Amino acid sequence: MRSGDGFVTCGDGQTRWGRFGAAGVLVRCVDGDDHWFFLARRSELTHRGGSWAIPGGALDDGEAPLDGALREFAEEIGVPLPDHVVAHVHESDHGGWSYWTVVVDVTERFAVPTEFHWETADARWVRSDELTKLELFDAFAATLTELGFAG
């Protein structure tokens, strides 16, 4: 499998990371009336460092979005995602290049690790009503709105 690391120019004229597209996983936990989301704060060494988003990154050649999203979660957060159910897969097409957000549900909020990969500065569980109070990565904020998770 060829690595997807590298920049491409999309049909919309934007330059994006991931020669074969990219994917990330949005982990959700419903606890009574509260909906919690697991987010990662991007390292200052990355594009838009300091903003909050989901663990994700470039897909390798032939890699399915779910597989890539789960691989990126394990790489960036440092632990594999525990038992989960895929709830939805959202594709953002940018003209020949897509970012897939895989929404997965977990039954309980797992402990947040204390050490991360260099791309991640921090991670935490965020209640849905607190999402818009964070400095969100632009494309992630748009996806949250499209999914109906933030307004």
Backbone as CSV, one residue per row, in Angstrom:
resi,resn,N_x,N_y,N_z,CA_x,CA_y,CA_z,C_x,C_y,C_z
1,MET,0.851,-1.174,0.000,0.000,0.000,0.000,0.899,1.240,0.000
2,ARG,0.648,2.151,-0.922,1.445,3.377,-1.006,0.951,4.404,-0.002
3,SER,1.896,5.116,0.580,1.566,6.150,1.559,0.796,7.285,0.889
4,GLY,-0.177,7.811,1.614,-0.945,8.945,1.127,-0.362,10.278,1.542
5,ASP,0.759,10.262,2.259,1.360,11.513,2.714,1.776,12.365,1.519
6,GLY,1.368,13.609,1.541,1.705,14.551,0.482,0.541,15.479,0.208
7,PHE,0.854,16.628,-0.355,-0.163,17.627,-0.675,-0.688,17.421,-2.087
8,VAL,-1.948,17.790,-2.295,-2.563,17.783,-3.618,-3.336,19.087,-3.795
9,THR,-3.508,19.484,-5.045,-4.364,20.627,-5.352,-5.692,20.064,-5.828
10,CYS,-6.747,20.461,-5.153,-8.085,19.929,-5.429,-8.759,20.711,-6.552
11,GLY,-9.856,20.179,-7.035,-10.639,20.842,-8.063,-11.165,22.194,-7.634
12,ASP,-11.289,22.419,-6.313,-11.758,23.722,-5.829,-10.613,24.731,-5.702
13,GLY,-9.391,24.311,-6.123,-8.241,25.209,-6.094,-7.464,25.215,-4.795
14,GLN,-7.968,24.540,-3.778,-7.307,24.497,-2.476,-6.265,23.380,-2.441
15,THR,-5.226,23.606,-1.665,-4.221,22.578,-1.438,-4.576,21.840,-0.157
16,ARG,-4.584,20.524,-0.217,-4.972,19.707,0.936,-3.945,18.601,1.160
17,TRP,-3.900,18.103,2.402,-2.995,17.020,2.775,-3.677,15.686,2.531
18,GLY,-2.986,14.796,1.820,-3.507,13.451,1.585,-3.664,13.196,0.105
19,ARG,-2.720,12.479,-0.493,-2.750,12.247,-1.939,-3.970,11.441,-2.380
20,PHE,-4.549,10.662,-1.479,-5.698,9.816,-1.818,-6.928,10.181,-0.984
21,GLY,-6.959,11.412,-0.495,-8.026,11.845,0.394,-7.592,11.693,1.837
22,ALA,-8.494,12.005,2.734,-8.188,11.941,4.163,-9.455,11.582,4.927
23,ALA,-9.256,11.135,6.169,-10.397,10.734,6.995,-10.072,10.930,8.464
24,GLY,-11.121,11.140,9.237,-10.982,11.259,10.681,-12.196,10.668,11.362
25,VAL,-12.068,10.432,12.658,-13.155,9.808,13.409,-13.674,10.770,14.471
26,LEU,-14.991,10.992,14.434,-15.677,11.798,15.440,-16.359,10.828,16.399
27,VAL,-15.817,10.735,17.606,-16.333,9.804,18.606,-17.409,10.512,19.420
28,ARG,-18.583,9.871,19.518,-19.718,10.455,20.238,-20.170,9.490,21.326
29,CYS,-20.519,10.064,22.477,-21.079,9.283,23.577,-22.341,9.988,24.047
30,VAL,-23.462,9.284,23.999,-24.726,9.838,24.484,-24.909,9.374,25.917
31,ASP,-25.036,10.356,26.809,-25.179,10.088,28.242,-26.421,10.830,28.726
32,GLY,-27.565,10.133,28.720,-28.822,10.795,29.063,-29.151,11.834,28.002
33,ASP,-29.347,13.083,28.435,-29.632,14.165,27.497,-28.370,14.795,26.924
34,ASP,-27.219,14.440,27.461,-25.959,15.038,27.018,-25.317,14.216,25.905
35,HIS,-24.831,14.923,24.913,-24.039,14.313,23.844,-22.620,14.828,24.003
36,TRP,-21.671,13.903,24.121,-20.263,14.235,24.305,-19.487,13.833,23.062
37,PHE,-18.490,14.647,22.701,-17.644,14.366,21.549,-16.182,14.389,21.985
38,PHE,-15.403,13.455,21.464,-13.979,13.385,21.769,-13.229,14.198,20.720
39,LEU,-12.571,15.272,21.158,-11.843,16.151,20.245,-10.372,16.220,20.611
40,ALA,-9.577,16.565,19.628,-8.134,16.723,19.821,-7.733,18.151,19.445
41,ARG,-6.857,18.745,20.251,-6.307,20.066,19.914,-5.030,19.837,19.121
42,ARG,-4.974,20.457,17.964,-3.853,20.279,17.048,-2.586,20.916,17.611
43,SER,-1.486,20.231,17.441,-0.182,20.727,17.869,0.182,21.993,17.092
44,GLU,0.966,22.855,17.702,1.446,24.060,17.022,2.333,23.714,15.830
45,LEU,2.770,22.473,15.726,3.609,22.040,14.606,2.788,21.686,13.371
46,THR,1.465,21.774,13.472,0.578,21.422,12.366,-0.108,22.666,11.818
47,HIS,-0.723,22.511,10.642,-1.536,23.575,10.053,-2.680,23.908,11.013
48,ARG,-2.871,25.193,11.266,-3.902,25.677,12.201,-3.706,25.081,13.591
49,GLY,-2.450,24.989,14.008,-2.131,24.491,15.341,-2.857,25.283,16.415
50,GLY,-3.295,24.596,17.445,-4.051,25.208,18.528,-5.552,25.078,18.363
51,SER,-6.013,24.774,17.153,-7.451,24.611,16.944,-7.862,23.179,17.298
52,TRP,-9.146,23.017,17.545,-9.708,21.717,17.925,-10.353,21.064,16.714
53,ALA,-10.191,19.765,16.614,-10.752,18.996,15.504,-10.856,17.540,15.943
54,ILE,-10.884,16.658,14.981,-10.897,15.228,15.272,-9.566,14.629,14.841
55,PRO,-9.168,13.529,15.462,-7.973,12.841,14.982,-8.232,12.364,13.553
56,GLY,-7.301,12.625,12.674,-7.480,12.218,11.295,-6.267,12.556,10.464
57,GLY,-6.279,12.092,9.226,-5.165,12.384,8.339,-5.293,11.671,7.015
58,ALA,-4.191,11.652,6.293,-4.144,11.129,4.932,-4.482,9.644,4.864
59,LEU,-5.251,9.306,3.847,-5.525,7.900,3.545,-4.414,7.352,2.665
60,ASP,-4.045,6.111,2.906,-3.095,5.443,2.031,-3.828,4.940,0.795
61,ASP,-3.088,4.659,-0.263,-3.667,4.177,-1.511,-4.489,2.915,-1.245
62,GLY,-5.771,2.943,-1.607,-6.643,1.789,-1.443,-7.228,1.615,-0.055
63,GLU,-6.880,2.483,0.881,-7.372,2.358,2.257,-8.797,2.903,2.362
64,ALA,-9.678,2.161,2.990,-11.054,2.598,3.192,-11.095,3.718,4.231
65,PRO,-12.024,4.673,4.081,-12.108,5.777,5.046,-12.209,5.325,6.504
66,LEU,-13.008,4.288,6.795,-13.123,3.814,8.174,-11.777,3.308,8.683
67,ASP,-11.105,2.507,7.877,-9.806,1.963,8.293,-8.790,3.076,8.522
68,GLY,-8.759,4.048,7.619,-7.826,5.162,7.767,-8.138,6.013,8.977
69,ALA,-9.421,6.265,9.219,-9.814,7.074,10.373,-9.419,6.388,11.678
70,LEU,-9.648,5.086,11.765,-9.277,4.349,12.983,-7.761,4.277,13.152
71,ARG,-7.036,4.114,12.042,-5.568,4.101,12.107,-5.048,5.451,12.607
72,GLU,-5.589,6.530,12.062,-5.157,7.869,12.469,-5.489,8.140,13.939
73,PHE,-6.636,7.670,14.401,-6.989,7.844,15.812,-5.928,7.190,16.690
74,ALA,-5.589,5.945,16.380,-4.592,5.222,17.180,-3.230,5.905,17.115
75,GLU,-2.847,6.408,15.938,-1.558,7.088,15.798,-1.517,8.382,16.606
76,GLU,-2.534,9.209,16.466,-2.505,10.548,17.055,-2.853,10.569,18.538
77,ILE,-3.725,9.677,18.969,-4.147,9.662,20.374,-3.303,8.681,21.176
78,GLY,-2.735,7.704,20.511,-1.821,6.789,21.188,-2.449,5.506,21.686
79,VAL,-3.744,5.365,21.496,-4.450,4.143,21.889,-5.485,3.823,20.808
80,PRO,-5.788,2.542,20.598,-6.849,2.221,19.650,-8.205,2.640,20.212
81,LEU,-9.117,2.949,19.320,-10.467,3.314,19.741,-11.151,2.090,20.332
82,PRO,-11.720,2.214,21.552,-12.405,1.058,22.147,-13.665,0.688,21.364
83,ASP,-14.387,-0.304,21.874,-15.602,-0.779,21.206,-16.464,0.392,20.766
84,HIS,-16.923,0.322,19.528,-17.695,1.417,18.950,-18.615,0.868,17.860
85,VAL,-19.585,1.691,17.489,-20.509,1.375,16.405,-20.471,2.550,15.437
86,VAL,-20.308,2.265,14.152,-20.317,3.331,13.152,-21.751,3.830,13.000
87,ALA,-21.939,5.134,13.225,-23.267,5.736,13.142,-23.504,6.419,11.797
88,HIS,-22.435,6.975,11.227,-22.597,7.756,9.996,-21.224,8.006,9.375
89,VAL,-21.191,8.079,8.058,-19.978,8.482,7.347,-20.342,9.677,6.474
90,HIS,-19.649,10.785,6.694,-19.919,12.037,5.985,-18.753,12.345,5.051
91,GLU,-19.055,12.565,3.772,-18.015,12.902,2.798,-18.095,14.370,2.427
92,SER,-16.980,15.064,2.533,-16.858,16.446,2.050,-15.999,16.398,0.794
93,ASP,-16.636,16.587,-0.364,-15.939,16.510,-1.648,-15.445,17.899,-2.038
94,HIS,-14.157,17.993,-2.318,-13.538,19.268,-2.671,-13.041,19.253,-4.114
95,GLY,-13.717,18.526,-4.972,-13.341,18.476,-6.373,-12.248,17.470,-6.642
96,GLY,-12.607,16.188,-6.577,-11.636,15.131,-6.829,-10.839,14.715,-5.610
97,TRP,-11.085,15.336,-4.484,-10.418,15.006,-3.216,-11.483,15.081,-2.134
98,SER,-11.533,14.081,-1.274,-12.564,14.059,-0.233,-11.971,13.860,1.147
99,TYR,-12.665,14.453,2.125,-12.385,14.184,3.537,-13.612,13.473,4.082
100,TRP,-13.396,12.303,4.686,-14.482,11.528,5.273,-14.435,11.670,6.784
101,THR,-15.557,12.077,7.360,-15.710,12.105,8.811,-16.549,10.897,9.190
102,VAL,-15.942,9.990,9.931,-16.633,8.779,10.370,-17.123,9.029,11.793
103,VAL,-18.444,9.084,11.964,-19.038,9.287,13.286,-19.253,7.917,13.911
104,VAL,-18.661,7.710,15.085,-18.838,6.439,15.789,-19.406,6.708,17.173
105,ASP,-20.222,5.794,17.638,-20.799,5.889,18.977,-20.108,4.908,19.912
106,VAL,-19.845,5.378,21.128,-19.333,4.521,22.200,-20.329,4.594,23.351
107,THR,-20.362,3.564,24.175,-21.355,3.514,25.252,-20.936,4.307,26.479
108,GLU,-19.636,4.555,26.628,-19.175,5.367,27.754,-17.921,6.128,27.358
109,ARG,-17.714,7.246,28.037,-16.530,8.056,27.766,-15.300,7.352,28.329
110,PHE,-14.375,7.038,27.470,-13.135,6.396,27.894,-12.173,7.455,28.431
111,ALA,-11.203,7.002,29.198,-10.214,7.916,29.778,-9.374,8.547,28.671
112,VAL,-9.093,9.827,28.839,-8.263,10.549,27.879,-6.796,10.272,28.201
113,PRO,-6.023,9.811,27.231,-4.596,9.578,27.489,-3.890,10.873,27.909
114,THR,-2.737,10.737,28.516,-1.985,11.920,28.959,-0.813,12.241,28.043
115,GLU,-0.451,11.319,27.161,0.629,11.561,26.205,0.106,11.294,24.801
116,PHE,0.555,12.144,23.857,0.046,12.069,22.494,1.183,12.076,21.480
117,HIS,0.833,11.754,20.252,1.708,11.861,19.091,2.011,13.346,18.869
118,TRP,3.071,13.668,18.145,3.482,15.064,17.963,2.405,15.941,17.326
119,GLU,1.464,15.360,16.583,0.427,16.157,15.919,-0.670,16.626,16.875
120,THR,-0.733,16.051,18.054,-1.802,16.338,19.010,-1.227,16.968,20.268
121,ALA,-1.776,18.119,20.652,-1.323,18.810,21.865,-2.151,18.420,23.081
122,ASP,-3.417,18.093,22.859,-4.326,17.800,23.960,-5.541,17.087,23.386
123,ALA,-6.330,16.494,24.234,-7.588,15.872,23.825,-8.524,15.904,25.015
124,ARG,-9.815,15.930,24.733,-10.795,15.914,25.815,-12.187,15.627,25.268
125,TRP,-13.058,15.288,26.207,-14.469,15.123,25.899,-15.131,16.494,26.012
126,VAL,-15.954,16.829,25.016,-16.621,18.126,24.974,-18.116,17.885,24.804
127,ARG,-18.917,18.501,25.679,-20.374,18.401,25.561,-20.827,19.185,24.324
128,SER,-21.866,18.733,23.669,-22.309,19.338,22.411,-22.581,20.831,22.535
129,ASP,-23.106,21.281,23.675,-23.395,22.710,23.819,-22.139,23.550,24.038
130,GLU,-20.984,22.906,24.176,-19.717,23.622,24.352,-18.880,23.649,23.073
131,LEU,-19.319,22.940,22.047,-18.525,22.822,20.823,-18.178,24.176,20.216
132,THR,-19.162,25.043,20.084,-18.929,26.318,19.407,-18.146,27.308,20.263
133,LYS,-17.886,26.977,21.514,-17.084,27.850,22.372,-15.590,27.629,22.158
134,LEU,-15.249,26.545,21.458,-13.847,26.220,21.194,-13.400,26.838,19.876
135,GLU,-12.095,27.058,19.746,-11.526,27.468,18.466,-11.425,26.207,17.615
136,LEU,-12.390,26.040,16.717,-12.460,24.835,15.900,-11.728,25.023,14.577
137,PHE,-11.115,23.960,14.095,-10.530,23.936,12.758,-11.660,24.232,11.779
138,ASP,-11.443,25.133,10.829,-12.511,25.628,9.948,-13.343,24.527,9.294
139,ALA,-12.670,23.597,8.631,-13.394,22.548,7.912,-14.181,21.663,8.873
140,PHE,-13.641,21.428,10.062,-14.349,20.627,11.058,-15.598,21.356,11.540
141,ALA,-15.500,22.661,11.761,-16.669,23.448,12.181,-17.778,23.349,11.131
142,ALA,-17.401,23.434,9.858,-18.390,23.322,8.784,-19.041,21.941,8.783
143,THR,-18.249,20.906,8.999,-18.785,19.544,9.033,-19.742,19.358,10.206
144,LEU,-19.394,19.901,11.374,-20.299,19.806,12.526,-21.653,20.423,12.203
145,THR,-21.645,21.559,11.515,-22.893,22.216,11.127,-23.661,21.350,10.135
146,GLU,-22.965,20.812,9.133,-23.616,19.951,8.142,-24.230,18.715,8.787
147,LEU,-23.583,18.191,9.818,-24.090,17.007,10.516,-25.195,17.341,11.518
148,GLY,-25.414,18.631,11.782,-26.437,19.049,12.735,-25.987,18.992,14.181
149,PHE,-24.676,18.928,14.417,-24.145,18.847,15.780,-23.815,20.213,16.368
150,ALA,-23.739,21.227,15.542,-23.441,22.589,16.013,-24.115,23.562,15.059
151,GLY,-24.444,24.737,15.568,-25.160,25.676,14.712,-24.553,26.973,14.538
